[in-house]
Amino acid sequence: MEVVVNGRKLELQKKERLVGGEAPAARVKMNSGETKVIGMMADKVQCMITLSNSYDLNGSLLEVIEKHKEKANIYVISSSELENSYDEDMCSYDFKDFSLKYGVNIDDSTCAKSIFIIDKEGEIIYKEVLDDLVSEFNLELLDSELDRAIKFKKKGHTHENWMGV
């Protein structure tokens, strides 16, 4: 996959992650100083948002994050210090390892703008990687996809079904 940076098309580094694929685990040092392993099976839906510019965490994106942060683990990983603040336990500037594992690394100083939603089973169920560093995410779609992922109930046998007729 390619991303336009300063008028030049650059190939994103490492493996491209696809919807339906298993999310890789990544060790990330959060701004609070805590190191977390994110991106695998978890008790909540996870949303990983990578940003490349200080102004990318805008009010509209923060609104969607605030709306869903109680029922989903929403991580913001940025390659530059952000103007707006978000929870230091859920925000990181330690982007390199994560961006390489998720296929959104541009170079040693920048990552592409992307969103990955990972279900409780550790599967990527939504992905948006922007074609350049200045476009905005489709926040209506992000909001509805996060809502859908949070409300999803896994189908399977229940005790009553298992007992049979």
C-alpha positions in Angstrom: 0.0 0.0 0.0 1.2 3.5 -0.8 0.7 6.8 1.0 1.3 10.3 -0.4 3.8 12.3 1.7 4.8 15.8 0.5 3.6 15.0 -3.1 5.6 11.7 -3.3 4.1 8.2 -3.1 5.8 6.1 -0.5 5.3 2.4 0.1 4.3 1.5 3.6 6.7 -0.8 5.4 6.2 -4.4 6.5 3.1 -6.6 6.1 -0.3 -5.1 5.2 -3.0 -6.2 7.6 -6.3 -7.2 6.2 -9.8 -7.2 7.6 -10.6 -10.8 8.7 -7.0 -11.4 9.7 -5.5 -11.9 13.1 -4.3 -8.8 14.8 -0.6 -9.0 15.8 0.3 -8.3 19.4 2.4 -5.2 19.9 4.3 -3.9 22.9 3.7 -0.2 23.3 5.0 2.2 26.0 2.1 4.5 26.9 2.7 8.2 27.8 2.0 7.3 31.4 5.1 5.2 31.4 3.2 1.9 31.5 4.1 -0.7 28.8 1.1 -2.5 27.4 0.7 -5.4 25.0 -2.2 -4.6 22.7 -3.8 -6.1 19.6 -4.6 -9.6 20.6 -7.6 -11.2 22.3 -9.0 -9.0 25.0 -12.0 -8.6 27.3 -13.1 -5.5 25.3 -13.1 -4.4 21.7 -9.9 -2.6 20.8 -9.5 0.4 18.5 -6.0 1.4 17.4 -5.7 4.9 15.9 -2.4 6.0 14.4 -1.8 9.7 13.7 1.1 11.4 12.0 0.6 15.1 12.8 0.2 17.1 16.1 -3.2 18.4 15.0 -4.7 15.1 13.9 -6.4 14.4 17.3 -9.1 17.0 16.6 -12.3 17.7 18.5 -14.5 15.5 16.2 -12.2 12.5 16.6 -12.1 13.1 20.4 -15.9 13.1 20.5 -16.0 9.6 18.9 -13.3 8.4 21.3 -15.1 9.8 24.3 -18.4 8.3 23.2 -17.0 4.7 23.1 -14.0 4.7 25.6 -16.0 3.1 28.4 -16.9 0.0 26.4 -13.8 -0.3 24.1 -10.1 0.1 24.7 -9.2 3.0 22.3 -5.5 3.5 21.8 -4.0 6.6 20.1 -0.5 6.1 18.8 1.1 9.1 17.2 4.5 9.8 15.5 4.4 13.4 16.8 3.3 15.0 20.0 -0.4 15.9 19.9 -1.8 19.3 20.5 -5.0 17.9 22.2 -4.7 15.6 25.2 -6.2 12.2 25.6 -5.8 9.7 28.4 -2.0 9.1 29.0 -2.7 5.4 29.8 -4.2 5.0 26.3 -1.9 7.3 24.2 1.6 6.7 23.0 4.3 8.3 20.9 6.1 4.9 20.8 4.8 4.3 17.2 7.6 2.4 15.4 7.1 -1.2 16.5 3.4 -0.9 16.3 3.4 0.8 12.9 5.7 -1.9 11.5 3.5 -4.7 12.8 0.4 -3.2 11.4 1.9 -2.2 8.1 1.4 1.6 8.5 5.1 2.7 9.0 6.3 5.3 6.5 9.8 5.8 8.0 11.6 6.2 11.3 9.8 9.5 12.1 6.3 9.0 10.6 3.4 6.6 10.4 0.4 6.7 8.2 -3.0 7.8 9.6 -5.0 4.6 10.2 -7.7 3.0 12.3 -8.0 -0.7 13.2 -10.9 -2.2 15.2 -10.2 -5.5 16.7 -12.9 -7.7 18.2 -12.6 -9.6 21.4 -11.3 -12.7 19.6 -8.3 -10.7 18.2 -9.5 -10.4 14.6 -9.3 -7.2 12.6 -12.9 -6.3 11.8 -12.5 -2.8 10.5 -9.5 -1.0 8.9 -9.1 2.5 7.4 -5.6 3.6 6.2 -5.7 7.1 4.6 -4.0 7.7 1.3 -2.1 10.8 2.6 -1.2 12.6 5.8 -3.7 15.4 5.5 -7.0 13.7 4.8 -9.6 13.1 7.6 -11.0 9.8 8.8 -14.6 8.9 8.0 -15.8 9.6 11.6 -19.4 8.6 11.0 -18.3 5.2 9.8 -15.8 4.9 12.7 -18.6 5.7 15.1 -21.0 3.1 13.6 -18.3 0.4 13.2 -17.2 0.8 16.9 -20.8 0.7 18.0 -21.5 -2.4 15.9 -18.3 -4.1 17.3 -19.2 -3.3 20.9 -22.8 -4.6 20.5 -21.8 -7.8 18.6 -22.8 -11.0 20.4 -21.0 -14.1 19.4 -23.4 -16.8 18.1 -23.0 -20.3 19.3 -24.8 -22.9 21.3 -26.5 -22.0 24.5 -27.0 -24.3 27.4 -30.6 -24.9 26.3 -29.5 -25.8 22.7 -26.7 -28.0 23.9 -29.1 -30.1 26.0 -31.0 -31.0 22.9 -34.6 -32.2 22.4 
